[in-house]
Amino acid sequence: MFDLTGRVAVVTGGTGALGAAFVRGLAGAGADVAILARRPEPLAALAAELQGAGRRALGIAADVLDKARLSAAAEQIVAYLGRVDILVNAAGGNQPEATVMPSERTFFDLPAEALSHVLNLNWLSSVLAAQVFGRYMAAQGSGSIINISSMAAFTPLTRVIAYASAKAALNNFTQWLAVYMAREHSPHIRVNAIAPGFFLGDQNRFLLIEPESGALTERGQQIIAHTPMGRFGAPEDLIGALIWLASDAARFVTGVVVPIDGGFSAYSGV
Ligand SMILES: NC(=O)c1ccc[n+]([C@@H]2O[C@H](COP(=O)([O-])OP(=O)(O)OC[C@H]3O[C@@H](n4cnc5c(N)ncnc54)[C@H](O)[C@@H]3O)[C@@H](O)[C@H]2O)c1
């Protein structure tokens, strides 16, 4: 039920803190994997690692906001790996310039360019990738698209205004596309999302860890205090849900957003 042997997965942002774990998890379940990210060196290293483990793998440097580049990547993937069964939209993240930092930048000062970049990186990139790779799924009548949302989507987190808005829009788009694909193309094309809780990565380290002492920031302490399981997540914590959503085990599941958060979204704090 959970076996992905013979399936081809595409992971955008596949060299990131969570993205690389997604790539390894899908390959471990049997899938061949195409990895899309910006920088060529980590891409080549990860693709070589998968090939060493006996999978077919392809690393392609592509900006997920460039639809023409995504289309060219899709042609390359289909030419080399034959099809596209699974799309994981993991490219995303926040930017310091789009973040309220009380000592440096209030809400009133946030530059429009930074706000729209974060909106685009988290929402538009997933829409563009779903257009490009979803077309192949529509033609073959099957597929699984998995968007990567966030806790910020359900109740906005302080400071990260554009990121929270973008992830809320991504949840809405997940439901929209689930309905569209099932009704207009095939009930065997499913669209879901995973909403990770708090995982340390390059995009949020500056908010959670003091650079000099390595101690938790006040925000980091608040997160741990509001996570009933009492810790940050490890990327591997997401893999079970990812494989479930990607595989036939979730064949009647579409349009859902699954929190993987150690209980954060269930806890009012009281
Ligand atoms: N780390 C967390 O705690 C956390 C929590 C909730 C949600 N998320 C979400 O999970 C996803 C992955 O996060 P992560 O921690 O692995 O991030 P990361 O910053 O470690 O990696 C981001 C990846 O996206 C790629 N990328 C960024 N901009 C790109 C672009 N324009 N074109 C192509 N690739 C681009 C990078 O090359 C990298 O591979 C993101 O959507 C993030 O918002 C992360």
The ligand as a Tripos MOL2 file, in Angstrom:
@<TRIPOS>MOLECULE
LIG
   44    48     1     0     0
SMALL
NO_CHARGES

@<TRIPOS>ATOM
      1 N1         11.7650   24.4390    8.5790 N.am      1 LIG1
      2 C1         10.6020   24.6170    9.2000 C.2       1 LIG1
      3 O1         10.4860   24.6980   10.4400 O.2       1 LIG1
      4 C2          9.3470   24.6920    8.3990 C.ar      1 LIG1
      5 C3          8.1420   24.7110    9.0870 C.ar      1 LIG1
      6 C4          6.9590   24.7770    8.3770 C.ar      1 LIG1
      7 C5          7.0030   24.8270    7.0130 C.ar      1 LIG1
      8 N2          8.1790   24.8170    6.3580 N.ar      1 LIG1
      9 C6          8.1340   24.8590    4.8930 C.3       1 LIG1
     10 O2          8.7480   23.6990    4.3830 O.3       1 LIG1
     11 C7          9.3100   23.9940    3.1040 C.3       1 LIG1
     12 C8         10.7720   23.5860    3.0980 C.3       1 LIG1
     13 O3         11.4340   24.2870    4.1390 O.3       1 LIG1
     14 P1         12.9670   24.0440    4.4860 P.3       1 LIG1
     15 O4         13.1010   24.2760    5.9470 O.co2     1 LIG1
     16 O5         13.4330   22.7770    3.8650 O.co2     1 LIG1
     17 O6         13.6180   25.3120    3.7400 O.3       1 LIG1
     18 P2         15.1260   25.5840    3.3600 P.3       1 LIG1
     19 O7         15.3040   27.0710    3.3930 O.co2     1 LIG1
     20 O8         16.0700   24.7260    4.1230 O.co2     1 LIG1
     21 O9         15.1880   25.1030    1.8380 O.3       1 LIG1
     22 C9         14.4940   25.7670    0.8560 C.3       1 LIG1
     23 C10        14.7270   25.0730   -0.4670 C.3       1 LIG1
     24 O10        13.9900   25.8030   -1.4470 O.3       1 LIG1
     25 C11        14.8490   26.1070   -2.5240 C.3       1 LIG1
     26 N3         14.4200   27.3810   -3.1050 N.ar      1 LIG1
     27 C12        14.2490   28.5690   -2.4950 C.ar      1 LIG1
     28 N4         13.8700   29.4880   -3.3900 N.ar      1 LIG1
     29 C13        13.8040   28.8530   -4.5880 C.ar      1 LIG1
     30 C14        13.4790   29.2520   -5.8860 C.ar      1 LIG1
     31 N5         13.1240   30.5050   -6.1730 N.pl3     1 LIG1
     32 N6         13.5430   28.3300   -6.8690 N.ar      1 LIG1
     33 C15        13.8940   27.0510   -6.6030 C.ar      1 LIG1
     34 N7         14.1780   26.6070   -5.3960 N.ar      1 LIG1
     35 C16        14.1460   27.5050   -4.3940 C.ar      1 LIG1
     36 C17        16.2480   26.1450   -1.9680 C.3       1 LIG1
     37 O11        17.1870   25.8870   -2.9990 O.3       1 LIG1
     38 C18        16.1610   25.0150   -0.9410 C.3       1 LIG1
     39 O12        16.3650   23.7650   -1.6090 O.3       1 LIG1
     40 C19         9.0940   25.4830    2.8750 C.3       1 LIG1
     41 O13         7.9310   25.6770    2.1220 O.3       1 LIG1
     42 C20         8.8830   26.0100    4.2700 C.3       1 LIG1
     43 O14         8.1160   27.1950    4.2700 O.3       1 LIG1
     44 C21         9.3670   24.7500    7.0160 C.ar      1 LIG1
@<TRIPOS>BOND
     1     1     2 1
     2     2     3 2
     3     2     4 1
     4     4     5 ar
     5     4    44 ar
     6     5     6 ar
     7     6     7 ar
     8     7     8 ar
     9     8     9 1
    10     8    44 ar
    11     9    10 1
    12     9    42 1
    13    10    11 1
    14    11    12 1
    15    11    40 1
    16    12    13 1
    17    13    14 1
    18    14    15 2
    19    14    16 1
    20    14    17 1
    21    17    18 1
    22    18    19 2
    23    18    20 1
    24    18    21 1
    25    21    22 1
    26    22    23 1
    27    23    24 1
    28    23    38 1
    29    24    25 1
    30    25    26 1
    31    25    36 1
    32    26    27 ar
    33    26    35 ar
    34    27    28 ar
    35    28    29 ar
    36    29    30 ar
    37    29    35 ar
    38    30    31 1
    39    30    32 ar
    40    32    33 ar
    41    33    34 ar
    42    34    35 ar
    43    36    37 1
    44    36    38 1
    45    38    39 1
    46    40    41 1
    47    40    42 1
    48    42    43 1
@<TRIPOS>SUBSTRUCTURE
     1 LIG1         1 GROUP 0 **** ****
